[in-house]
Protein backbone atom coordinates (compact mmCIF):
# COMPACT_ATOMS: atom_id res chain seq x y z
CA UNK A 1 0.00 0.00 0.00
CA UNK A 2 2.83 2.43 0.90
CA UNK A 3 4.55 1.73 -2.41
CA UNK A 4 1.33 2.39 -4.28
CA UNK A 5 0.75 5.66 -2.40
CA UNK A 6 4.33 6.72 -3.01
CA UNK A 7 4.01 5.94 -6.72
CA UNK A 8 0.71 7.85 -6.86
CA UNK A 9 2.17 10.98 -5.25
CA UNK A 10 5.20 10.88 -7.57
CA UNK A 11 2.88 10.67 -10.59
CA UNK A 12 0.72 13.53 -9.34
CA UNK A 13 3.77 15.71 -8.67
CA UNK A 14 5.17 15.01 -12.12
CA UNK A 15 1.83 15.84 -13.72
CA UNK A 16 1.60 19.12 -11.81
CA UNK A 17 5.11 20.06 -12.90
CA UNK A 18 4.24 19.34 -16.54
CA UNK A 19 1.04 21.37 -16.24
CA UNK A 20 2.92 24.26 -14.66
CA UNK A 21 5.59 24.13 -17.34
CA UNK A 22 3.07 24.09 -20.20
CA UNK A 23 1.02 26.88 -18.60
CA UNK A 24 4.04 29.16 -18.62
CA UNK A 25 5.80 28.05 -21.81
CA UNK A 26 7.46 30.90 -23.63
CA UNK A 27 8.59 32.66 -20.45
CA UNK A 28 11.35 35.23 -20.57
CA UNK A 29 13.85 32.77 -19.06
CA UNK A 30 12.85 30.04 -21.51
CA UNK A 31 13.27 32.37 -24.50
CA UNK A 32 16.71 33.48 -23.30
CA UNK A 33 17.81 29.89 -22.68
CA UNK A 34 16.43 28.71 -26.02
CA UNK A 35 18.11 31.58 -27.84
CA UNK A 36 15.07 32.08 -30.08
CA UNK A 37 11.84 34.05 -29.74
CA UNK A 38 8.77 32.89 -31.68
CA UNK A 39 6.69 35.87 -32.74
CA UNK A 40 3.34 35.50 -34.51
CA UNK A 41 2.76 38.02 -37.31
CA UNK A 42 0.28 38.44 -40.14
CA UNK A 43 1.26 38.67 -43.80
CA UNK A 44 -2.08 39.79 -45.22
CA UNK A 45 -2.66 43.09 -43.42
CA UNK A 46 -0.49 45.87 -44.82
CA UNK A 47 1.15 47.99 -43.60
CA UNK A 48 1.34 45.93 -40.38
CA UNK A 49 2.48 42.83 -42.25
CA UNK A 50 2.59 41.76 -45.89
CA UNK A 51 4.79 40.04 -48.47
CA UNK A 52 6.92 42.25 -50.69
CA UNK A 53 7.82 41.66 -54.33
CA UNK A 54 10.50 39.17 -53.23
CA UNK A 55 7.88 37.30 -51.15
CA UNK A 56 9.61 38.41 -47.98
CA UNK A 57 7.58 39.58 -44.96
CA UNK A 58 7.70 43.31 -44.30
CA UNK A 59 5.73 45.89 -42.38
CA UNK A 60 5.43 47.69 -39.07
CA UNK A 61 4.88 44.50 -37.07
CA UNK A 62 7.79 42.74 -38.79
CA UNK A 63 10.13 45.58 -37.86
CA UNK A 64 8.83 45.61 -34.27
CA UNK A 65 9.39 41.83 -34.05
CA UNK A 66 12.96 42.27 -35.29
CA UNK A 67 13.62 44.91 -32.63
CA UNK A 68 12.18 42.69 -29.89
CA UNK A 69 14.53 39.86 -30.86
CA UNK A 70 17.47 42.25 -31.14
CA UNK A 71 16.81 43.70 -27.68
CA UNK A 72 16.38 40.23 -26.20
CA UNK A 73 19.66 39.19 -27.81
CA UNK A 74 18.12 36.12 -29.43
CA UNK A 75 17.24 34.90 -32.93
CA UNK A 76 13.86 35.71 -34.40
CA UNK A 77 11.46 33.02 -35.61
CA UNK A 78 8.47 34.54 -37.40
CA UNK A 79 5.31 32.46 -37.08
CA UNK A 80 2.74 33.34 -39.74
CA UNK A 81 -0.76 33.64 -38.34
CA UNK A 82 -4.17 34.99 -39.33
CA UNK A 83 -6.53 37.30 -37.49
CA UNK A 84 -8.54 34.35 -36.19
CA UNK A 85 -5.49 32.40 -35.02
CA UNK A 86 -3.60 35.08 -33.14
CA UNK A 87 -4.87 34.11 -29.68
CA UNK A 88 -5.00 30.31 -30.28
CA UNK A 89 -1.35 30.39 -31.35
CA UNK A 90 -0.43 31.65 -27.87
CA UNK A 91 -2.70 29.17 -26.14
CA UNK A 92 -1.28 26.19 -28.06
CA UNK A 93 2.37 27.23 -27.59
CA UNK A 94 3.00 27.97 -31.26
CA UNK A 95 4.21 31.46 -30.41
CA UNK A 96 5.73 33.29 -27.45
CA UNK A 97 4.46 36.75 -28.44
CA UNK A 98 1.80 37.99 -30.83
CA UNK A 99 2.76 41.13 -32.78
CA UNK A 100 -0.17 41.28 -35.19
CA UNK A 101 -2.30 44.46 -34.94
CA UNK A 102 -4.11 42.95 -31.97
CA UNK A 103 -6.80 45.06 -30.33
CA UNK A 104 -7.50 44.70 -26.60
CA UNK A 105 -10.92 44.19 -25.04
CA UNK A 106 -12.25 42.62 -21.83
CA UNK A 107 -13.31 39.41 -23.58
CA UNK A 108 -9.88 38.79 -25.11
CA UNK A 109 -8.23 39.66 -21.79
CA UNK A 110 -9.84 36.54 -20.31
CA UNK A 111 -7.61 34.45 -22.56
CA UNK A 112 -4.31 36.35 -22.90
CA UNK A 113 -2.46 39.28 -21.39
CA UNK A 114 -1.84 42.55 -23.25
CA UNK A 115 1.13 44.88 -23.18
CA UNK A 116 0.95 48.65 -23.40
CA UNK A 117 -0.11 49.89 -26.83
CA UNK A 118 2.65 49.80 -29.42
CA UNK A 119 0.91 50.85 -32.66
CA UNK A 120 -1.69 53.35 -33.87
CA UNK A 121 -4.91 52.00 -35.32
CA UNK A 122 -7.85 54.33 -35.82
CA UNK A 123 -10.68 55.43 -38.05
CA UNK A 124 -10.23 58.96 -39.28
CA UNK A 125 -10.89 61.80 -41.70
CA UNK A 126 -8.17 62.28 -44.33
CA UNK A 127 -7.65 64.92 -46.99
CA UNK A 128 -5.04 66.95 -48.79
CA UNK A 129 -2.99 69.36 -46.72
CA UNK A 130 -4.57 72.15 -48.76
CA UNK A 131 -8.02 71.30 -47.40
CA UNK A 132 -8.64 73.07 -44.08
CA UNK A 133 -10.36 70.64 -41.71
CA UNK A 134 -9.98 71.01 -37.97
CA UNK A 135 -13.39 69.81 -36.81
CA UNK A 136 -16.47 68.03 -38.14
CA UNK A 137 -18.07 71.43 -38.74
CA UNK A 138 -15.42 72.04 -41.41
CA UNK A 139 -16.93 69.21 -43.49
CA UNK A 140 -19.85 71.49 -44.34
CA UNK A 141 -20.24 71.79 -48.11
CA UNK A 142 -17.49 69.27 -48.82
CA UNK A 143 -17.80 65.92 -50.63
CA UNK A 144 -16.95 63.08 -48.25
CA UNK A 145 -16.23 59.54 -49.45
CA UNK A 146 -16.83 56.52 -47.22
CA UNK A 147 -17.49 52.80 -47.66
CA UNK A 148 -21.15 51.99 -47.20
CA UNK A 149 -22.23 50.30 -43.96
CA UNK A 150 -18.88 50.11 -42.17
CA UNK A 151 -17.94 51.69 -38.84
CA UNK A 152 -16.68 54.88 -40.50
CA UNK A 153 -19.99 55.27 -42.38
CA UNK A 154 -22.00 55.02 -39.17
CA UNK A 155 -19.79 57.47 -37.31
CA UNK A 156 -19.40 60.11 -40.01
CA UNK A 157 -23.16 60.01 -40.70
CA UNK A 158 -23.70 60.87 -37.04
CA UNK A 159 -20.94 63.46 -36.66
CA UNK A 160 -20.87 65.38 -39.95
CA UNK A 161 -23.00 68.54 -40.36
CA UNK A 162 -26.25 68.21 -42.36
CA UNK A 163 -24.83 70.02 -45.38
CA UNK A 164 -21.84 67.70 -45.80
CA UNK A 165 -22.19 65.76 -49.06
CA UNK A 166 -21.53 62.17 -47.99
CA UNK A 167 -20.96 59.82 -50.92
CA UNK A 168 -21.11 56.13 -50.08
CA UNK A 169 -19.29 53.47 -52.12
CA UNK A 170 -19.67 49.70 -52.10
CA UNK A 171 -16.12 48.71 -51.14
CA UNK A 172 -12.86 50.19 -49.85
CA UNK A 173 -11.13 50.06 -53.24
CA UNK A 174 -13.88 52.13 -54.88
CA UNK A 175 -13.87 54.62 -52.00
CA UNK A 176 -10.11 55.02 -52.30
CA UNK A 177 -10.33 55.43 -56.06
CA UNK A 178 -12.98 58.14 -55.66
CA UNK A 179 -10.62 60.17 -53.47
CA UNK A 180 -7.57 59.59 -55.67
CA UNK A 181 -9.44 60.75 -58.79
CA UNK A 182 -10.88 63.83 -57.09
CA UNK A 183 -14.45 62.61 -57.09
CA UNK A 184 -14.54 63.42 -53.36
CA UNK A 185 -12.47 65.93 -51.37
CA UNK A 186 -12.40 64.01 -48.11
CA UNK A 187 -11.68 60.35 -47.39
CA UNK A 188 -13.11 58.66 -44.29
CA UNK A 189 -11.23 55.43 -43.64
CA UNK A 190 -8.89 53.51 -41.37
CA UNK A 191 -5.38 54.86 -40.92
CA UNK A 192 -3.90 51.66 -42.35
CA UNK A 193 -5.79 52.17 -45.61
CA UNK A 194 -4.55 55.76 -45.77
CA UNK A 195 -1.00 54.53 -45.15
CA UNK A 196 -1.25 52.04 -48.03
CA UNK A 197 -2.52 54.83 -50.31
CA UNK A 198 0.47 56.98 -49.38
CA UNK A 199 2.90 54.09 -49.85
CA UNK A 200 1.50 53.24 -53.28
CA UNK A 201 1.53 56.87 -54.38
CA UNK A 202 4.88 58.44 -53.39
CA UNK A 203 4.65 62.17 -52.96
CA UNK A 204 0.87 62.12 -52.59
CA UNK A 205 -0.51 64.88 -50.37
CA UNK A 206 -2.66 63.13 -47.74
CA UNK A 207 -3.04 64.16 -44.10
CA UNK A 208 -4.89 62.86 -41.08
CA UNK A 209 -7.39 65.57 -40.09
CA UNK A 210 -9.65 64.05 -37.41
CA UNK A 211 -9.46 60.82 -35.41
CA UNK A 212 -12.97 59.38 -35.30
CA UNK A 213 -12.37 56.26 -33.22
CA UNK A 214 -9.08 55.21 -31.66
CA UNK A 215 -8.39 51.46 -31.40
CA UNK A 216 -4.62 51.03 -30.86
CA UNK A 217 -2.82 47.71 -31.18
CA UNK A 218 -1.19 45.75 -28.34
CA UNK A 219 1.30 42.90 -27.99
CA UNK A 220 -0.09 39.64 -26.60
CA UNK A 221 1.44 36.98 -24.35
CA UNK A 222 0.14 33.89 -22.58
CA UNK A 223 -1.99 34.68 -19.53
CA UNK A 224 0.17 34.54 -16.41
CA UNK A 225 3.43 35.18 -18.28
CA UNK A 226 4.30 38.15 -16.10
CA UNK A 227 8.08 38.37 -16.58
CA UNK A 228 7.77 38.51 -20.37
CA UNK A 229 4.93 41.02 -20.18
CA UNK A 230 6.98 43.29 -17.89
CA UNK A 231 9.94 43.08 -20.27
CA UNK A 232 7.75 43.96 -23.27
CA UNK A 233 6.35 47.00 -21.47
CA UNK A 234 9.88 48.21 -20.71
CA UNK A 235 10.80 47.55 -24.35
CA UNK A 236 7.83 49.63 -25.58
CA UNK A 237 8.64 52.45 -23.12
CA UNK A 238 12.30 52.47 -24.16
CA UNK A 239 11.41 52.48 -27.88
CA UNK A 240 8.95 55.34 -27.39
CA UNK A 241 11.36 57.45 -25.35
CA UNK A 242 14.18 56.84 -27.84
CA UNK A 243 11.95 57.57 -30.81
CA UNK A 244 12.22 54.06 -32.25
CA UNK A 245 8.49 53.47 -32.58
CA UNK A 246 7.96 56.99 -33.95
CA UNK A 247 10.53 56.16 -36.62
CA UNK A 248 8.69 52.97 -37.59
CA UNK A 249 5.32 54.70 -37.46
CA UNK A 250 6.56 57.41 -39.83
CA UNK A 251 7.96 54.73 -42.12
CA UNK A 252 4.83 52.58 -42.34
CA UNK A 253 1.91 54.90 -41.43
CA UNK A 254 3.30 58.24 -42.59
CA UNK A 255 2.89 59.88 -39.17
CA UNK A 256 4.40 59.65 -35.66
CA UNK A 257 2.75 57.70 -32.87
CA UNK A 258 -0.15 59.54 -31.22
CA UNK A 259 0.84 61.15 -27.92
CA UNK A 260 -2.25 59.58 -26.37
CA UNK A 261 -1.21 55.97 -27.09
CA UNK A 262 -2.29 54.20 -23.87
CA UNK A 263 -0.21 52.22 -21.39
CA UNK A 264 -1.57 49.31 -19.37
Secondary structure, 3 states (H helix, E strand, C coil): CHHHHHHHHHHHHHHHHHHHHHHCCCCHHHHHHHCEEEEEEECEECCCEEECCCCCEECHHHHHHHHHHHHHCCEEEEEEECCCCHHHHHHCCCCCEEEEEECCCCCHHHCEEEEEEEECCEEEEEECCCCCCCCHHHHCCCEEEEECCCHHHHHHHHHCCCCCEEEEECCHHHHHHHHHCCCCCEEEEEHHHHHHHHHHCCCCCCEEEEEEEECCEEEEEECCCHHHHHHHHHHHHHHHHHCHHHHHHHHHHCCCCCCCCCCC
